[in-house]
């Protein structure tokens, strides 16, 4: 697990400025405090910060060169099944000199090029420079667990694990209008684009090649739609899930350092812990976030399970000034305004775990793969949803926030937008009313994914929403996990995101996902003998955070709220019609829905105030 960065001048006579390359690398120090390295040759340069997980010796130092010196690699991530390839490499005449997955990855690339990617089980973002062909190749894993950002600026290609490294190198920090609109309407920017002009993400399951003449080729090396369509029928889904999940866990326990578990007390992370026990792993430490408010708290379940299984339990609550400080810190690590609102807590619990472990397992992905969100239920009967919206004006539902949101959601008339805005907290009509903004975003990438989902699951809005979330919302969650854990120099692994589970679950009938009140029927069935009823039957909470209480009652946040009311954010043309005082007054008057309108702007205010100025004295916002 590491931070990687690089510079390729497309004018071959232009030499790398090692000082710029080093500044980029050092902005990623939190991602790899154990070691650092540089490779510089004429117009190409790589930087690397290392968090030592597999083969912690100096043998795993990067940038890593091939035996003949032709190829140079920088790699962020883990290849869990790397040992499987060692006999094959030796049979092909390649001596394996280290115990690192980095060496195996580069030797596979030497032998097979990008064709070897399909055989990898892991999470990765890497770059390879071919000295003979003067060609740079950058690659990202199937689901985008590991980040990779890039920019073409002044006839130079820059790439890095985080956007801040690009800004450190001189790429201008400018807000993209399309990105701003997507953030407000959809909570985050999906696909290749980001909140910033001329800063892009390499898409999950994609590879990009930049040749010496400036020619750029992008290819999609993994296609979930095709994987689902070509998947063989699963004869016994519960047995298949148990064995595949257990094998995924075994692979993700491969490490030369201690591994712990992020344990909420919910079904997903509890399934990980119970399965580790079933597999006879000993000495596991768990890390939990607790809340004083009972409706947000699952700590008692997490503690009960760890005691039952004989594992270690650590919990913390984040309040007042500590929460405010972690909010500012997590904004720096995230590089964009926070949207999940749990980032400070994940950063805090990762920092708590750091003295004891270097790797944490997370239950991320289970909801998007197996239908775990209550918002999917609204899509089962869209006609009924529209009927609820039609009688919403009678005030039968508006006293309860969830029904109020359902009423507003039901006002969306076409199926595509029901999927596109299913993960939003406020909807286009709300934004027009509260913000005075009526231009909806282009959402080209989201519309393309919806089109793929519709062709894969015709007339099935719930399955379309799952497929859509797997390419959008889940990507934002994985980015959050990566940034928060790596902000504490910890690696995060997600056992539910093994490619065999992703494709297999996508091929199953609806009943295995949506049966029961809370979905994830196949997971509950598989864990029936491993988990106590208290967890199997507990209502879903997730890492929900009582931000309304924090903002109104904590002294640090009350001061920040006053600053927010006067924020320069509201001087930007896009937000000039927003009455910030009215939004705050509504929140102070106890309107439960007000927090959904305040938080996106509040988090953007925090980002504007604490992040932007570090990379641009006078930011060109839009």
C-alpha positions in Angstrom: 0.0 0.0 0.0 1.6 3.2 -1.1 1.4 6.6 -2.7 2.6 6.9 -6.3 3.2 9.8 -8.6 4.8 10.6 -11.9 5.6 13.1 -14.6 6.0 12.5 -18.3 7.0 15.5 -20.5 5.5 14.9 -23.9 8.3 17.1 -25.3 11.1 14.5 -25.0 13.9 17.1 -24.8 12.4 18.6 -21.6 14.1 17.2 -18.5 12.4 16.2 -15.3 12.8 18.7 -12.4 13.5 16.4 -9.5 12.4 19.0 -7.0 8.9 19.1 -8.4 8.7 15.3 -8.5 9.9 15.1 -4.9 7.3 17.7 -3.8 4.6 15.6 -5.3 5.9 12.5 -3.6 6.2 14.2 -0.2 2.6 15.4 -0.3 1.7 11.7 -0.2 3.9 10.9 2.8 0.9 9.8 4.9 0.3 7.1 2.4 3.7 5.6 2.9 5.8 6.6 5.9 8.1 3.6 5.8 10.2 4.2 2.7 10.5 6.5 -0.3 12.1 6.4 -3.7 12.5 8.2 -7.0 13.2 7.3 -10.6 14.3 10.0 -13.1 15.4 9.6 -16.7 15.3 12.4 -19.1 11.6 13.3 -19.6 10.1 10.7 -17.3 10.1 10.5 -13.5 8.4 8.4 -10.8 7.9 9.0 -7.1 6.9 6.4 -4.4 6.1 6.5 -0.7 5.9 3.0 0.8 3.7 1.5 3.5 5.3 -1.9 4.0 2.7 -4.7 4.2 4.2 -7.6 2.2 7.9 -8.3 2.4 8.7 -5.4 4.7 12.4 -5.6 4.0 14.3 -3.3 1.7 13.8 -5.8 -1.1 10.3 -4.3 -1.7 11.7 -0.8 -2.3 10.2 1.2 -5.2 10.4 2.3 -8.0 11.1 -1.3 -8.9 13.1 -2.2 -12.0 13.0 -5.3 -14.1 16.1 -7.6 -14.1 17.2 -6.3 -17.5 16.5 -2.7 -16.6 13.9 -2.2 -19.4 10.8 -1.7 -17.2 10.3 0.5 -14.2 7.2 0.1 -11.9 5.5 2.1 -9.2 2.6 0.2 -7.6 0.0 1.0 -5.0 -2.1 -1.9 -3.6 -1.8 -5.6 -3.0 -1.9 -8.6 -5.3 -3.4 -11.1 -2.9 -2.8 -14.2 -5.0 0.8 -13.3 -6.0 2.3 -16.5 -4.6 0.3 -18.5 -7.0 2.4 -17.1 -9.9 5.8 -17.8 -8.4 6.2 -21.4 -9.7 5.0 -20.3 -13.2 7.5 -17.5 -13.3 10.3 -19.8 -12.3 9.3 -22.3 -14.9 9.5 -19.4 -17.5 13.1 -18.7 -16.4 12.4 -15.7 -14.2 14.2 -15.9 -10.8 12.0 -14.5 -8.0 14.4 -12.7 -5.7 12.1 -11.1 -3.2 9.0 -12.0 -1.2 7.1 -9.0 -2.6 4.0 -8.9 -4.8 5.6 -6.0 -6.6 8.3 -8.2 -8.2 5.6 -10.7 -9.2 3.5 -8.0 -10.8 6.3 -6.6 -12.9 7.5 -10.0 -14.1 3.9 -10.9 -15.1 3.8 -7.6 -17.1 7.1 -8.5 -18.7 5.8 -11.9 -19.8 2.2 -11.1 -20.8 1.6 -7.4 -20.8 -1.9 -6.3 -19.9 -3.3 -9.7 -20.6 -2.2 -10.8 -17.2 -4.6 -8.4 -15.4 -7.5 -10.8 -15.6 -5.6 -13.3 -13.5 -4.9 -10.9 -10.6 -7.0 -11.0 -7.4 -6.2 -7.7 -5.7 -6.5 -4.0 -5.5 -4.1 -1.9 -7.4 -3.1 1.2 -9.3 0.3 1.1 -11.0 2.4 2.7 -13.7 5.0 1.0 -15.9 7.6 2.8 -18.0 9.0 0.9 -21.0 12.5 2.3 -21.7 12.8 0.5 -25.0 9.5 1.7 -26.5 9.4 5.0 -24.6 5.8 4.1 -23.4 4.0 4.7 -20.1 1.2 2.5 -19.0 -1.1 3.2 -16.1 -3.6 0.7 -14.8 -6.4 0.6 -12.2 -8.1 -2.3 -10.5 -11.6 -3.7 -11.3 -13.7 -1.7 -8.9 -11.4 1.3 -8.3 -10.4 0.4 -4.7 -7.1 2.1 -5.3 -7.2 5.7 -6.6 -5.3 7.1 -9.6 -5.7 10.8 -10.8 -4.1 12.4 -13.8 -3.9 15.6 -15.7 -2.5 16.8 -19.0 -1.0 20.3 -18.4 1.5 22.3 -20.4 2.3 19.3 -22.7 3.0 17.2 -19.6 1.2 14.2 -18.2 1.0 14.1 -14.4 -0.4 11.2 -12.3 -0.7 10.6 -8.6 -2.7 8.7 -5.9 -4.3 11.9 -4.7 -5.2 15.2 -6.4 -3.1 17.3 -4.0 0.1 15.9 -5.6 -1.1 17.3 -8.9 -1.7 20.7 -7.5 1.7 20.6 -5.7 3.3 20.1 -9.2 1.6 23.2 -10.5 -1.6 21.9 -12.1 -4.1 24.7 -11.5 -6.8 24.2 -8.9 -10.0 25.3 -10.7 -13.5 24.2 -10.1 -15.3 22.6 -13.0 -18.9 23.9 -13.5 -20.1 20.5 -14.4 -18.4 19.0 -11.4 -20.0 21.6 -9.1 -23.5 20.9 -10.4 -23.0 17.1 -10.0 -21.8 17.6 -6.5 -24.9 19.6 -5.5 -27.4 17.3 -7.3 -25.7 13.9 -6.9 -23.4 14.4 -3.9 -20.2 13.5 -5.7 -18.7 13.5 -9.2 -18.9 10.1 -10.9 -16.8 8.6 -13.7 -13.6 10.1 -15.2 -14.3 13.6 -14.1 -13.7 15.3 -10.7 -14.7 18.5 -9.0 -11.7 20.1 -10.7 -11.1 21.3 -14.3 -8.5 19.2 -16.1 -8.1 16.7 -13.3 -9.4 13.2 -14.1 -9.7 9.7 -12.6 -8.6 6.7 -14.5 -11.8 4.6 -14.5 -11.9 1.3 -12.6 -11.0 -1.6 -14.8 -9.2 0.6 -17.3 -5.7 1.0 -18.6 -4.2 4.0 -20.3 -1.1 4.1 -22.5 0.8 7.3 -23.4 3.4 6.9 -26.1 6.4 9.1 -26.9 4.7 10.9 -29.7 1.8 11.9 -27.4 -0.7 9.3 -28.6 -3.0 8.2 -25.8 -4.9 4.9 -25.8 -7.4 3.9 -23.2 -8.8 0.4 -22.9 -11.4 -1.2 -20.6 -9.8 -4.5 -19.5 -12.6 -5.6 -17.1 -16.3 -5.2 -17.9 -18.8 -6.1 -15.1 -21.7 -6.3 -17.5 -20.0 -9.0 -19.6 -18.8 -10.8 -16.5 -22.4 -11.1 -15.3 -23.8 -12.1 -18.7 -21.2 -14.8 -19.1 -21.3 -16.2 -15.6 -22.2 -19.8 -15.2 -25.4 -20.6 -13.3 -24.8 -21.0 -9.6 -26.4 -24.2 -8.4 -26.3 -23.7 -4.7 -26.0 -20.0 -4.0 -25.5 -20.3 -0.2 -22.7 -22.8 -0.4 -21.1 -20.9 -3.2 -21.3 -17.6 -1.2 -19.8 -19.2 1.9 -16.9 -20.8 0.2 -16.1 -17.8 -2.0 -16.4 -15.4 0.8 -14.2 -17.5 3.0 -11.6 -17.8 0.3 -11.7 -14.0 -0.3 -11.1 -13.5 3.4 -8.1 -15.9 3.4 -6.6 -13.9 0.5 -7.1 -10.6 2.3 -5.4 -11.9 5.4 -2.1 -12.3 3.4 0.2 -9.8 5.2 3.5 -9.7 7.0 2.0 -7.2 9.5 -1.0 -7.4 11.9 -4.6 -7.2 10.4 -7.6 -5.8 12.3 -11.3 -5.3 11.5 -13.4 -2.1 11.3 -16.4 -3.4 13.2 -19.6 -1.4 13.3 -21.8 -4.1 14.8 -23.9 -4.4 11.7 -24.3 -7.5 9.5 -21.5 -6.8 7.0 -18.5 -6.3 9.3 -19.9 -8.8 11.8 -19.9 -11.4 9.0 -16.2 -10.7 8.4 -15.4 -11.2 12.0 -17.5 -14.4 12.4 -16.0 -15.9 9.3 -12.4 -15.2 10.5 -13.3 -17.1 13.6 -14.7 -19.9 11.5 -11.4 -20.0 9.7 -9.5 -20.2 13.0 -7.8 -16.8 12.9 -6.5 -15.9 16.3 -5.7 -12.6 18.0 -7.9 -10.3 15.9 -8.3 -6.7 17.1 -11.5 -4.8 16.2 -12.1 -1.1 16.0 -15.5 0.6 16.5 -17.0 4.0 16.4 -19.7 4.7 19.1 -22.3 7.4 19.5 -24.0 8.7 22.6 -27.3 8.9 20.7 -28.9 5.4 20.9 -30.5 5.5 17.5 -27.0 5.9 15.9 -25.2 3.4 18.0 -24.3 -0.2 17.3 -21.3 -0.5 19.7 -23.1 -2.8 22.1 -23.5 -5.3 19.4 -19.9 -5.0 18.3 -18.7 -5.5 21.9 -21.0 -8.4 22.4 -19.7 -10.2 19.3 -16.1 -9.7 20.0 -16.5 -11.0 23.5 -18.4 -14.0 22.2 -15.6 -14.8 19.7 -12.8 -14.0 22.0 -11.3 -11.1 20.0 -10.1 -7.7 21.1 -12.4 -4.7 21.1 -11.6 -1.0 20.9 -14.1 1.8 20.6 -14.2 5.6 20.7 -16.7 8.4 20.5 -15.8 11.6 18.5 -17.3 14.8 19.9 -17.0 18.6 20.0 -13.5 20.1 19.2 -12.0 16.7 18.4 -14.7 16.1 15.8 -14.2 19.6 14.3 -10.4 19.0 14.1 -10.9 15.6 12.4 -13.3 17.1 10.0 -10.7 19.7 8.9 -8.0 17.0 8.7 -10.2 14.6 6.7 -11.1 17.3 4.3 -7.3 17.7 3.5 -6.9 13.9 3.0 -10.1 13.7 0.9 -9.1 16.6 -1.5 -12.8 17.4 -2.0 -15.7 18.5 0.1 -16.9 15.6 2.3 -20.2 14.0 1.3 -20.5 10.8 3.3 -20.2 12.8 6.5 -18.5 9.8 8.3 -15.0 10.7 7.1 -13.9 12.3 10.4 -15.0 9.2 12.4 -13.2 6.8 10.0 -10.0 8.9 10.2 -10.2 8.9 14.0 -10.7 5.2 14.4 -7.9 4.5 11.9 -5.6 6.7 13.9 -6.7 4.8 17.0 -5.9 1.5 15.3 -2.5 2.6 13.9 -0.3 1.6 16.9 -1.5 -2.0 16.7 -2.3 -2.8 13.1 -1.3 -1.8 9.6 -4.3 -3.3 7.8 -8.0 -3.0 8.4 -10.8 -5.1 6.9 -14.0 -3.3 6.0 -17.5 -4.5 5.1 -17.8 -2.0 2.2 -19.6 -3.2 -0.9 -22.1 -5.5 0.7 -25.0 -3.1 0.4 -24.4 -2.3 -3.2 -23.9 -5.9 -4.2 -26.8 -7.4 -2.3 -29.5 -4.7 -2.0 -28.9 -3.5 1.6 -30.2 0.0 1.3 -33.8 0.8 2.2 -33.9 3.3 -0.7 -33.9 0.3 -3.1 -37.3 -0.7 -1.9 -38.9 2.4 -3.3 -38.1 1.1 -6.8 -40.0 -2.2 -6.6 -43.3 -0.5 -7.3 -42.7 2.8 -9.0 -46.5 3.3 -9.6 -47.1 3.1 -5.8 -44.2 5.5 -5.2 -45.9 8.1 -7.5 -49.2 7.6 -5.7 -47.5 8.3 -2.4 -46.1 11.5 -3.9 -49.5 12.5 -5.2 -51.0 12.4 -1.7 -48.0 13.9 -0.1 -49.6 17.3 0.0 -52.2 16.0 2.5 -49.4 16.0 5.2 -50.0 12.3 6.0 -46.3 11.5 5.8 -44.3 14.8 6.2 -44.1 14.5 10.0 -41.6 11.7 9.6 -38.4 12.5 7.8 -38.1 9.2 6.0 -41.7 9.5 4.6 -41.1 13.1 3.7 -38.1 12.1 1.7 -40.1 9.3 0.0 -42.8 11.8 -0.9 -40.3 14.2 -2.5 -38.5 11.3 -4.3 -41.8 10.1 -5.7 -42.3 13.3 -7.6 -39.6 12.2 -10.0 -41.5 10.8 -12.9 -39.2 8.9 -15.2 -37.4 5.7 -14.4 -34.0 6.9 -15.4 -34.0 9.8 -13.0 -35.4 7.5 -10.2 -32.2 5.5 -10.6 -29.9 8.5 -11.1 -31.1 10.3 -8.0 -31.8 7.2 -5.8 -28.7 7.9 -3.7 -29.3 11.6 -3.3 -30.5 13.2 -0.1 -32.3 16.1 -1.9 -33.8 16.0 -5.3 -34.0 18.4 -8.3 -37.3 20.0 -7.2 -35.9 20.5 -3.7 -32.7 22.1 -5.0 -34.7 24.5 -7.2 -36.9 25.5 -4.2 -34.2 25.8 -1.5 -31.2 26.9 -3.6 -32.8 28.6 -6.6 -30.8 26.3 -8.9 -32.9 24.6 -11.6 -30.2 23.5 -14.1 -29.6 19.8 -13.6 -26.2 18.4 -14.4 -25.3 16.7 -17.7 -24.4 13.4 -15.9 -23.1 11.8 -19.1 -21.3 9.1 -17.3 -24.2 8.3 -15.0 -26.6 8.1 -18.0 -24.2 5.7 -19.8 -24.1 3.4 -16.7 -27.9 3.6 -16.4 -28.1 2.6 -20.1 -25.9 -0.4 -19.4 -27.9 -1.3 -16.3 -31.2 -1.1 -18.2 -29.9 -3.4 -21.0 -28.6 -5.9 -18.4 -31.7 -5.9 -16.2 -34.6 -4.7 -18.3 -37.8 -3.7 -16.4 -36.0 -4.3 -13.0 -35.4 -0.9 -11.4 -33.9 -2.4 -8.2 -31.2 -4.4 -10.1 -30.6 -1.4 -12.3 -30.0 0.7 -9.2 -27.6 -1.9 -7.8 -25.5 -2.0 -11.0 -25.6 1.8 -11.1 -24.4 2.2 -7.6 -21.6 -0.3 -8.1 -20.2 2.1 -10.7 -20.9 5.3 -8.9 -21.8 5.5 -5.2 -19.6 2.5 -4.3 -16.7 4.2 -6.0 -17.1 7.2 -3.8 -17.3 5.0 -0.7 -14.1 3.2 -1.7 -12.4 6.6 -2.2 -13.6 7.6 1.3 -12.2 4.4 2.8 -8.9 4.8 1.1 -8.4 8.4 2.0 -9.5 8.1 5.7 -7.4 4.9 6.4 -4.4 6.1 4.4 -4.6 9.4 6.2 -3.6 7.3 9.2 -1.1 5.3 7.2 -3.3 2.2 7.3 -4.3 -0.1 4.4 -8.0 -0.9 4.0 -9.2 -4.2 2.4 -12.7 -5.1 1.4 -13.5 -8.9 1.3 -16.9 -8.4 -0.3 -15.2 -6.9 -3.4 -13.6 -10.1 -4.6 -14.3 -10.2 -8.4 -15.9 -13.7 -8.0 -18.4 -12.4 -5.6 -19.2 -9.2 -7.6 -19.9 -11.1 -10.8 -21.6 -14.1 -9.2 -24.0 -12.0 -7.1 -24.9 -10.0 -10.2 -26.0 -13.2 -11.9 -28.3 -14.4 -9.1 -32.1 -14.1 -9.0 -33.7 -11.2 -7.1 -34.9 -13.4 -4.3 -31.3 -13.9 -3.1 -30.9 -10.2 -2.6 -34.3 -8.6 -1.8 -36.1 -11.2 0.3 -36.9 -9.9 3.8 -37.2 -6.5 5.3 -33.5 -5.5 5.0 -32.3 -7.2 1.9 -29.0 -9.1 1.6 -30.9 -12.4 2.0 -28.0 -14.5 0.7 -25.6 -13.0 3.3 -28.1 -13.6 6.1 -28.6 -17.2 4.9 -24.9 -17.8 4.7 -24.3 -16.4 8.2 -27.2 -18.0 9.9 -25.0 -20.5 11.8 -22.1 -18.0 12.4 -23.9 -14.9 13.8 -26.2 -14.5 16.8 -29.8 -13.5 16.2 -29.2 -10.0 17.8 -27.1 -9.1 14.8 -29.0 -11.0 12.1 -32.2 -9.3 13.1 -31.0 -5.8 14.2 -32.3 -2.8 12.3 -29.7 -1.3 9.9 -27.9 1.7 11.2 -24.6 1.9 9.4 -22.2 4.7 10.2 -24.9 7.4 10.4 -23.8 10.6 12.2 -26.1 13.0 14.1 -24.7 16.2 12.4 -27.7 18.3 13.3 -26.9 17.8 17.0 -23.2 18.4 16.5 -23.6 21.7 14.5 -26.1 23.2 16.8 -24.8 22.1 20.2 -21.1 21.9 20.0 -19.2 25.2 20.7 -16.7 24.5 17.9 -19.4 24.0 15.4 -21.6 26.9 16.5 -18.7 29.2 15.7 -18.2 27.5 12.4 -21.9 27.8 11.6 -21.6 31.6 12.0 -18.6 31.6 9.7 -20.6 29.5 7.2 -23.4 32.1 7.1 -20.9 34.6 5.8 -18.9 32.2 3.6 -17.3 33.3 0.4 -19.0 30.3 -1.1 -22.2 32.4 -1.4 -20.2 35.0 -3.5 -19.8 32.4 -6.2 -22.2 32.8 -9.1 -23.7 29.3 -8.8 -24.7 29.9 -5.2 -25.5 33.6 -5.2 -29.3 33.0 -4.8 -29.0 30.9 -1.7 -30.2 32.5 1.6 -27.7 31.0 4.0 -29.4 32.6 7.0 -32.7 31.0 6.2 -31.1 27.6 5.9 -29.5 28.0 9.3 -32.7 29.3 10.8 -34.6 26.3 9.5 -32.0 24.0 11.1 -32.2 25.9 14.4 -36.0 25.8 14.4 -35.8 22.0 14.4 -36.8 21.2 10.8 -35.5 17.7 10.5 -35.1 17.9 6.7 -33.0 21.0 7.0 -29.7 19.1 7.6 -29.9 17.6 4.1 -29.8 21.1 2.6 -27.2 22.6 5.0 -24.6 19.8 5.0 -23.4 19.8 1.3 -22.9 23.6 1.5 -21.4 23.4 5.0 -18.8 20.8 3.8 -18.0 22.9 0.8 -17.5 25.9 3.0 -15.1 23.8 5.2 -13.2 22.7 2.1 -13.0 26.2 0.6 -11.8 27.7 3.9 -9.2 25.0 4.9 -8.1 23.2 1.7 -8.2 25.4 -1.4 -5.8 28.1 -0.1 -3.1 25.6 0.5 -2.7 25.1 -3.3 -3.8 28.4 -4.7 -3.5 31.9 -3.3 -6.3 33.2 -5.3 -8.4 30.2 -6.4 -10.1 30.4 -9.8 -13.3 28.7 -8.6 -15.5 28.7 -11.7 
